[in-house]
């Protein structure tokens, strides 16, 4: 689960026309099936007057809380639907683009407004593929590394040392200064164990990252 992977940087939409039919390709980052389904539903609601809203996604199987560092290779849930288009002409081509570009943690929906001219299966395959390709290009494909959240609680005496180590690791964190000091750190999975060891060593074991 420590390997880098490709995904989209942000939500994006790309639009084009083919023989009177308008196609809109939408993509969004999605870390789970629930997030992917929520994005699909959002697009369906926004474009409820469209002839078709064809979904496809590649996301980790299971919820984030069920996936732990060290679980090994992430199992992907891949899904696509033709949403009323001829079988194999829409959803599968859309999913094939996600697979071919080797992106994951991503959901796509292609919206079609029928323009009165049938495109044939070959024309549909080409159009749905292009819609996802264009949307990926608009969103930008980036390399991402799996992260985890590490929580560190320390007494004030050690808080300066702990904060210094966290800052030197160049990771995102939030600090809560209450009765004790709690740091919530977003750290790449591949670097989590080393950071935890540094914190324990620097505080003679008084800090035990969770």
N, C-alpha and C positions, 0 to 999 in steps of 0.2 A: 504494500500500500504506500510505499515511499517514492515510487517512480513518478516522474513528471508526466503530464499528459497535455493534450491539446483541447482547448475549449473556446467559447466565444467570449470576447471582452465585455460585451453589453448587448442589450436588446437592439434589434434593428429590423427595418422593413425595406424591401426592394420591390419595385413595381415595373411591369412591362405589359405590352399587349401583343397578342398573336391572333390575327384574323378576326378581330373584333372582340375576343375574350380578354378580359383584364385579369392578370395574375399578380398577386401580392405575396411575396415570401416573407414570413416573419420568423425570427429566431430569438431565443433567450437562453441565458445560463439557467441551469436547473440541477440541483444537487440530489434530487430524489424523485421517485415516481409521483409523489404528491405535488411537488413543485412543478413538474412537467405537466401534469393533468390540470393544475390550476392555470398555467399559462395557456394551455389549449382552450380551456373554458373561457378565459378572458377574451381571447381572439374570437371565439365563436359568438360570444355575446356582442362584441363590438361590431362584428361583421355578420350579424344575424340575417341580413337581407341577401347575403351572397348565395350563389348556386351551390358551392362546395367549400368546406373548410377541412382540408386534408392534413391530419397530424402525423408526426413521426418524432420519435425521441430515442436517445441513448443515455441512460442514467444509471448510477449504481443501484443494484438491487438492495432492498431493505432500507430502513430509515437510518439517518446518520448516527443516531444513538445506539444502533445495533452493530455499527462497524467500528472496530477497535484497531489501534496501531498493532501491527504484527499479524493481522489476519491474513496477510498474503495478497495475492492478486485480486483486484476488485472484480466482482461478477457484475456484468452489465445487464440491465433490462432494456431490451430493444422492442419497440412497438411502432406499428404503422397501420393506418386504415385508409381505404380508398374513398370513404364518405360518399358513396353513391356513384363514383366514376367506375368505368369498366374495370373488372378485376385485374390487378397487377399494373394498372396504368398510372397510378398516382402515388399511393402510399409507399409502395416498395421502391419506386425510383427516388422518392424523397429520402427514404431511409438509406438507400444505397449511396447517396451523396454524403451523408453523415459518416457512413462507414468508410467510404473511399477517401474522405478528407481526414479520417482517423481522429475525429473530434468526439468528445463525450461530455457528460454533464451539460447536455444541450437539448432543447426542445425546439421543434420547428412546426409551423403550420403554414400551408399554402392556401390562400383564399382565391377562389375563382368566380368571376362574374361572367356568365355565359354570354357570348356575343352573337349567337344565332347561327354560327357555322361550326359543324362538327370537325374536330381536329383529327379524329382517328386515334387508335391506340398509340401509334408511333409518335404522333404529334403531341399527345398528352404526356407521354413519357418524357419527351424532350422539354416540354414546358414546365412540368413539375420539377424535373431535375434542375433546370435553369433557375427556377424561383428560389430553391434552397441554396444553390451555388451563389447566386447574387446576394442573397441575404447574409450568408456567411462572410462574403467579401465586405459587405457594408458594416457588419458588426465587428469584424477583425478577429482573426484566429490567433490566440495567444497560448503560450506554454504556462501551465500552472502546476504547482506542487501541492499534494495533499497536506492539509494543516490539521492541527488539533488544538484544543483549548487546554492550557495548563493553569491551574490555580495555585498560587503561592501565598500562604498566610504567615506573617512574621511579626515579631515584636519590633517596636520602634528602634531598639538598639541595633538591630540587624538590617533595618529597612534601607539605609543608605547603601550598604554593601550589596544587598539584593537588587536594588534599583540600578546600581552601576553595572552589574553583570548583565541584567536584562537589556539595558541600553546598549551595551557593547555588543550584544548578540544581534542588534539591528532587527528586532521583531516588534510587531504591534502589541501594545499592552495598555491596560487601564489600571489605575491605582485608586484604591478606596482607603482613605485614612480615617479609621474609626477607632475602636478600642485597641485593635491591632491594625496592621497594614495588610491589605489583601491586593495582590496583583493578579489580574486576569490576562493571560498571555496567549496570543495566537502565534503558534510556532510551527514551522514545517515539521512533519512527522519524522523526517530523516534526521532532524537536529534536536528533537525533544529530549532524548536520553542524555546526550552530551550536556545540554543546558541544565538538566536536572542534577546531573553529577557535579557540575561546577557550583551550583547553588548549595548543594549539601556540603561540598568540600569547604567552600568559603565561610560557611557558618558552623562548621564542626558538627554537622548533622542536625542543627536546630531547625533548619528548614527542610521540609519534606514535601516536594511538589506533588500535587494530585493530578 
